[in-house]
Amino acid sequence: MKLLVIPVLYHEYLHYTGIKNESEVWLRENLFLRNLISEYSKKHENLLEYHLSVISEFEKISDFGTLFLLSFSPKSIEFYSNLNHIIQQLYGNTLAENEALKYAQEQILQNDLITELMNLKLIWHPEVRYPLLREPNSLIERHAIEKIVIEHKTEDNFMSRNDFYRILKESEISDWINSWNNYQTQVKDCINKTENYMFVYDQLKEYFINRI
Ligand SMILES: [Zn+2]
C-alpha cells in the first residue's frame, strides 16, 4: 500500500515545489518509486516473494502504466520516449491560449449537460437544483474553472532529451538509479538460483523477468 500512496504524495509535492511539467514530475516520481521498491526490499527476507507482491500491488489497482514504465531501464531511450508518449496520451498536446479557452468552454457546457440531467432526477426537493455553470450567478466559478483549464492546457508537458539526461545526472537521482539497478540484479540472481522454488510461479516467471 505504501508503494501506491507515497509516490502519489511525492508527485503532488513536486508540483507544490513549482514543477509544472508533467513529464518531469512523472520521471522524478517513477525514479523515486524505484528507489522506494529497492529500499523496502531490504526489509524482506524472500526477495522473490517481495518482488511478486510489488507487481501484484500495481496489478490490483490496474496500474499497468507504472509497471510498463518500470520495465524500462531508467537511462534508456525507450524509457524516455514511452514516458513522453504516456504524457501525450494523458494530458494531450499543448494548446495556444485561445484554443485552451475554447476547450474550457466546451468542458463547461458538457458539465452543464450532466448537471441538467442530474436536476431532472432530483425529486426529493424539486425546487432545489444544482446550479449551472453557464448561468450569470456562476460567473465567478466559471472564470475560475476557465483559468485553471487554460493554465493546465497551455502548459508544455513534454521533456527534451537534454532535460531527461540532466535530471538523471542529479546526485540524489543517480543514487536512486544505482539502488534500483542493484535490486534488479538481486532479483534476477534469485530467479536464477531458485528454479525449484519457481514452480509455484511458473506462469509468472517469464512475465516478471521481462517486466520489472
Ligand atoms: Zn501532476
Boltz pocket constraint, residues with backbone or C-beta under 6 A from the ligand:
constraints:
  - pocket:
      binder: B
      contacts: [[A, 11], [A, 15], [A, 20], [A, 22], [A, 25]]
      max_distance: 6.0
